[in-house]
Amino acid sequence: LLSIACALGLAHAHAAEPPPAEAAYAAVRPLIAEQQRLVAPQAVELSEAVTLGGLPQWVTVRGTDRSNPVLVYVHGGPGAAEMGRSWPYQRGWEDYFTVVQWDQPGTGKTLRHAGEAANRAHLTRAQMADDLAALIAWVRERLGVARVVLLGHSWGNVIGMDVALRRPDWVSAYVGVGPLMNLQANERAQYEALLAEARRRGDTTALAELQAIAPYPGDGEIPFEKINVARKWVMAYGGLAAYRSDANFYFRAARLSPLYAYDDRVAIDQGGQLSVPALLPDMRRVDHTAIREMRMPVFMFLGRHDLTTPASVIEPWLAQLRAPLRQIVWFEHAAHLAPHEEPGRFLVNLVQVVRPVALPQAAESAGVRGSAPSSPEARALRP
């Protein structure tokens, strides 16, 4: 979903050769790298390729204290690598969690270093879920932890939930951020919201373009031409980034990342073009709204303005879910990119709402069913 939006964001497209501005970006990156360097005695700071399912895949592990809970971030897209875009917000997380970023097969440093042919072989939902499970197994061994917080953003929620259901004993808490639950239901809700917004604004251009793709999404394969029209108006109406008609602050963040060279950024764009066609058939078959029980606390971090993955699909599902704890955290001034749009509130809620149930003593206690500290944005739902 993010990768389709990326394809519409022409402002961040890359030429074959680095643009003249690349020299200026390169001059700034060492300053950011030094500011973000972790120097505490118990800090961990790794960036390396880890072989998962036979494919070398790029991983970073960063945190100021090895005794903190581990959080594995499963990025969206498919193909929208977060590693190079996370620097504006992630440093604060690293004081409270050891954060694992993973460039999934088909994008970013994993695509650049292993090549297209090897990456293409991993572009199925089943294989990527296997790769994620292998990553968590590696994290457990490398960091000496029993469980991790698993955070799935957008498409990342698909394989994140797959693995949480498969290995609940490895997951202390699950966090969905703008989660994709059911593509067909998602696209229907999105389309209805776009039509309503276009009518509210009296936007005849949008109405004409949206009505021209009806019925959307339909019952069969969804043509890319129709998806692109829907995503165009999602972005224009602030449904990707709230109150904005583009998300260039997000798309362009990797330009200053100390972890990403120019060719790594090119591989994000290439990753979307590679991953979306390969994974769209699998995405169409996803129906995580059929899940009735999860054996760990489940938190849904939702942007109030999100038209990319509308909350109208997520809220009814969460209300019927059986889990030790289930909770919605709303971000009133965010859409689909809450960590970037409301970084302070996002961190506060990770620390106040998620971290307490992720601490070893909480994860092992039957008392986790009873309560988790709350924040003003959080609303708890208990069985």
Summary of the structure (lengths in Angstrom):
residues: 383
radius of gyration: 19.8
end to end distance: 31.5
largest distance: 60.3
contacts: 1369
relative contact order: 0.15
helix: 50%
strand: 16%
